[in-house]
């Protein structure tokens, strides 16, 4: 691929990333998930205090957390916001484009390194956009650490395969593993077993003594990183190892059952992935079953035997085994299933791209047997069918859950509430504490800069034992409202569309049907 073609490819992939992300933000230019608000709240608190945040930033009480397991992501957001000067609420519109572009480009690089086929790599860079984004398993639409983690899977896989013959790639792999572990450790916990699984089938790599040294250094590095997650006990190493193992075991969770693999991945892409796995292993077929490939030339691979080609197959088998094991045992290994399954999906879609490419190669071998004119006509027809197939998948597969009444996207606030929150920002004291529904309160803090009584789960700090009094506030009578306000003291009640008619509350704002109240004396 020449420089001009490479530039066109990069621009095309970036444009595709922009379109796929803009498609869910074009009519809603705000965060689309509470996790996004949580990270942006940490950044706002860092901007206000000039220090890193180790506590729940939404509330005055500052409930502390032991550690921020995604500290690298928050520091990146803070630096990016400081350098660009963008409003925090606009970061979810921009950064997911770059993260998904990185996912696409790194998939291209990995597949090209494995196959030396431009078209196969291009299909892989497009197929990864077929990931079904949703509120439980997330995906590349969201400004969350997982988005970087997904992009890291093919990127670090490429660095790993290159590291066998290159110290610079080895050092790059180490640095990326550190960054990934402090950003989204779940995918480090997926990559490392995949590396070891591949090495189990590639023992010849250790004929080079440098690779033994690289493996030893990598193990020491990973062992050192565990100190960030568990407290070491030098007197009892088994206790430390048991704590590390405990972090890798997660409950099944209701979300896992709600998204069966058959519907999440789709039967067509699953079938293509099987074909892609076979295509990846064809060089081995040439080597071990030459009689079969000589008897059926269409099965013969034109590539040399490249043992690295089995890596994505082994990685996918590993994560598939984790999901199947979870379905039978009720326990998710290597992290929560709602994070490991999207990683599996990326690998399956990369294999599906290889299967799609292999199908076209097979079809082309059949077509060359016909005369030139019908051959050109049929190739044009195939090109149109490929284009229609890709467009259909891009317009359906990623959006299959977007409009689902239960699993679909949700908004913490409606757009017509923004003026009301701007009023709170402009016309209330800086130390005002706002009473609002937990999910609304996240947007209140981000857009108005005012602390709230509580938001429930957040990235840092645990929620109060029960927020039922807040959740039911607009459903109960005035006496119950008064008790809730006594339990969660505030200076202002933001009701949104929840009109309140109680003698102890005075209305101070009606902005397009969005109300705010204060308690009277």
C-alpha positions, -999 to +999 in steps of 0.1 A: +000+000+000+015+033-011+015+066+009-015+080-010-036+049-004-026+048+032-037+085+037-070+078+020-075+047+042-068+067+074-092+095+064-119+070+054-116+052+087-117+084+107-148+095+087-165+062+094-157+066+131-171+101+132-203+090+114-209+060+137-205+081+168-224+111+155-253+089+147-263+087+183-253+123+193-267+143+164-299+151+184-285+149+219-251+167+225-247+155+261-234+124+278-255+093+272-245+072+302-241+077+339-206+064+338-196+092+315-210+117+340-191+100+368-157+105+350-165+140+340-175+148+376-141+137+387-125+160+361-146+189+372-136+184+408-100+182+398-104+215+380-120+231+410-095+218+436-063+215+415-058+181+430-066+145+421-099+133+434-101+103+457-137+108+469-172+110+456-172+144+438-209+149+437-216+154+474-204+177+502-195+148+525-166+136+503-171+098+508-136+085+502-126+055+481-095+034+487-081+039+453-091+050+418-087+019+396-091+040+364-068+068+374-050+069+341-082+076+322-092+105+345-058+121+342-059+118+304-093+135+304-081+162+327-051+170+306-071+169+273-097+192+287-071+216+300-052+217+267-082+221+244-104+243+267-135+223+257-165+222+280-165+189+298-200+180+286-186+182+250-159+156+255-183+126+250-190+140+215-154+141+204-132+116+222-151+084+214-145+092+177-107+090+183-110+059+205-131+040+179-108+053+151-079+038+171-098+005+174-103+004+137-068+014+127-051-010+151-074-038+138-061-030+103-025-031+115-029-064+133-047-082+104-023-068+078+007-080+099-009-115+101-021-118+064-002-093+043-035-087+026-048-051+023-084-060+016-086-084+046-072-058+069-096-032+055-126-055+062-113-060+097-111-022+103-147-019+092-161-050+109-150-038+144-176-010+141-203-037+141-199-040+179-235-038+194-233-008+218-257-009+247-260+005+282-249-027+300-220-039+279-212-004+267-190-001+235-171+025+214-200+051+216-192+059+253-166+080+269-155+053+293-121+035+300-135+004+282-134+023+249-097+026+252-095-010+264-112-022+233-088-003+211-059-018+231-068-054+223-056-054+187-029-028+193-012-047+222-017-080+204+003-066+174+030-053+198+031-087+215+036-106+182+063-082+171+081-084+204+095-118+197+120-103+174+123-067+186+133-052+219+117-018+210+084-035+205+089-054+238+095-021+257+065-006+239+044-035+250+055-031+286+046+006+286+012+000+270+004-028+295+012-004+323-010+023+308-038-001+301-037-016+336-041+018+351-069+027+326-090-005+324-074-035+340-100-059+328-084-061+294-050-066+308-065-096+326-078-108+292-046-101+272-021-118+295-038-152+295-041-149+257-004-142+255+004-173+276-021-194+257-004-185+224+031-192+240+018-227+250+014-234+212+046-216+202+073-231+224+098-228+196+099-191+202+119-198+233+148-211+213+158-175+213+170-169+249+161-132+246+124-142+246+128-160+279+143-128+294+114-108+279+089-132+294+105-130+329+106-092+328+070-091+317+059-114+346+078-092+371+062-061+357+027-076+360+034-088+395+045-053+405+013-038+390-008-060+413+003-038+442-020-011+429-050-034+433-042-056+464-022-051+496+008-074+495+016-095+525+054-105+521+051-128+551+023-148+533+027-149+495-002-173+492-025-148+507-014-122+482-019-146+453-054-155+466-063-118+467-051-114+431-071-145+421-102-131+439-101-100+417-104-122+386-136-139+397-169-120+393-206-128+397-225-137+366-248-107+368-283-102+354-270-083+323-250-113+311-281-134+308-300-106+291-275-106+262-270-141+249-241-146+225-263-157+196-281-124+195-252-102+206-229-114+179-254-125+153-256-158+133-242-143+101-211-128+117-207-160+138-206-181+107-182-158+090-160-159+121-158-197+118-148-193+082-122-167+092-108-191+119-104-217+092-087-192+068-063-182+096-053-219+100-051-227+063-013-223+063-012-251+089-035-271+066-010-268+038+018-280+061+001-309+078-024-321+052-007-315+018-026-344+002-059-328+009-049-293-004-034-309-035-066-328-041-087-297-036-066-267-048-094-242-038-085-250-002-049-243-007-036-211+010-013-188-011+004-177+021+035-191+037+030-209+071+027-181+096+022-194+130+012-160+144-020-163+124-034-186+150-032-159+177-067-143+171-082-177+170-067-187+203-076-154+219-112-157+207-114-193+220-101-182+254-127-155+258-154-177+243-145-204+269-148-178+296-183-169+285-195-205+281-180-213+315-199-183+330-232-195+315-228-229+331-212-220+365-226-185+371-191-171+376-172-148+352-135-152+351-109-126+341-134-098+350-171-091+347-187-107+316-202-074+306-166-063+298-150-095+286-178-103+261-173-070+241-136-080+239-147-114+225-169-096+200-140-076+187-120-107+181-150-125+165-156-096+142-120-095+131-122-132+123-155-126+105-137-100+084-111-127+075-140-151+067-156-125+045-123-120+027-118-157+023-152-161+008-145-134-018-112-151-026-129-184-030-156-169-052-130-151-073-112-184-079-145-199-092-151-168-114-118-169-132-129-201-149-155-181-169-148-160-200-135-124-195-167-104-202-191-124-178-162-123-153-161-085-153-199-083-150-200-108-122-171-090-103-191-057-106-222-075-092-201-089-064-187-055-056-222-041-053-233-070-031-203-064-008-212-027-005-248-035+003-238-061+029-214-037+046-239-009+047-267-031+060-245-044+088-232-010+097-268+004+098-282-025+119-258-045+140-243-016+161-278-002+168-297-034+176-302-024+212-303+014+208-340+018+207-350-012+228-375+000+255-355-018+282-319-021+269-319+011+248-300+043+255-313+066+283-308+103+290-301+115+325-318+148+315-338+161+285-323+189+264-350+213+275-337+210+311-304+226+302-317+262+306-330+254+341-296+241+351-279+271+335-302+293+357-291+274+388-254+279+378-259+317+372-283+326+400-275+305+430-245+307+454-215+284+447-221+264+479-257+256+470-266+219+476-293+206+452-319+179+459-326+160+427-333+125+414-301+105+415-296+102+378-306+138+372-283+149+400-253+137+380-262+162+352-270+189+378-234+188+391-217+187+357-238+215+341-244+238+371-213+231+392-235+227+423-231+198+448-261+174+452-274+154+481-265+120+465-264+102+431-262+066+442-233+046+426-204+066+414-168+058+404-154+069+437-172+063+470-201+041+478-237+051+478-258+055+510-276+023+522-307+034+504-318+063+482-354+052+480-365+084+497-349+104+469-361+081+441-397+082+454-397+119+463-421+130+436-444+100+441-452+105+479-473+130+498-461+162+513-454+147+548-431+121+532-414+147+512-407+167+543-391+137+559-369+131+529-358+167+529-349+164+566-328+133+559-311+148+529-307+186+536-305+209+507-307+245+496-328+239+465-350+212+451-347+206+413-378+188+402-375+188+364-409+180+351-420+169+386-444+197+396-448+199+434-477+215+454-467+214+490-472+242+516-436+239+528-421+244+493-420+276+473-415+276+435-386+297+424-382+286+388-404+274+359-382+271+329-401+255+300-420+232+325-390+224+346-394+234+382-372+243+411-383+249+447-369+260+481-382+252+515-400+281+532-396+291+568 
